[in-house]
Amino acid sequence: MTEQQITSWNQYVNGNNHALGELYASIFEKLVFRAIYYTKNPEIARDIVSELFVSLIELNSEERRKRWSKTQNIETLLLAIIRNKCLDYLKITAGRQRILEEQSSKLVQNPHEELEQIKHLEQCIYELTEDERNLINLHLLGFNNHEIGDAMQISEKTVRNKLSLSRKRIIKLWHQMSLLIHLLWS
């Protein structure tokens, strides 16, 4: 870490956003190379590093001083944060891929039956409250719990709990509607 980088970091911690820009310019490529090591994708690596700096600049001065004033090795800190963000990205991506694979293996081969199941699911989602529908729709669009929490102004834990309850409610509605459809068609 150079003296200029240390100075820039200390100025950033004390509220100077321009100083973070100088640090960004001097260390960006090194952080991107570390992110590429994990993600194997230069575009995603750049996005992760850029998002890190956006989140740093969004912190208020008090929070900066509380979190970072005693940091001795800024480069090691930033590399560790990048590693963690990359691992989070890989975990989320693997989870989404697993869900897609599970769902695609469960799809009905008959297009008419598949269309009926989609309508059935849409009806189940429609039966939820507006907040539950919004939450489920954000989840289905691929947003993670943290992003959903930010959008809905609730905590990540609350998102997890509400998603779990909404899924249980959808399953219950699905079974009730399936039973009703079965009775009507029998």
C-alpha positions, 0 to 999 in steps of 0.5 A: 500500500502506498503512502498516497493510498493510505492518505486517500483512505484516511481522507475518505474515512474523514468524509472526503469522497473525492479521496475515495475516487483517488483510491479507486483509480489506484487499486481498481485493477488489482481488485478486479483481478482478484474478483476475476480469480473467483468469478472467472468473468471480467464483466461481473468482476468489474461490477462487484468492485464498482458496487463495493466502491458505491457502497463505500461512498454511500456510508456517512462519515460517522459510520466510516469512522466507526467501521474503518478508522482503525484499519491498518491495511486497507488493501488487505481489507478491500481484497477480503471484502471483494473475496466475500462479495465474489463468494456471495455472488457465486453462492447466489448464482449457484442457488438460482441455477439449482432452483432453475434446474429443479423447476425445469425437471418438474415441468410437465411435458404436455404444453396444455398442462404446463399452461394450466399449471402456470395459470394455477400458480398465478391464481395462487399468487393473486390470492396473496396480499399485495405485500406478499405478491410484491415480495414474491414477484421481486424474488421471482425476478431474481433479486436477493433478500438484501435487495428485496429488503432495500426495495421494500424498506424491511430487514433481510431477516424479515424478507426471509421470514415473509418469503417463507410464510408466503411460500407456505401460503402458496403451497396451501392455496395450490393444494386447495385449488388442486383439490377443488379442480380435481373435485370439479373434474371428477 
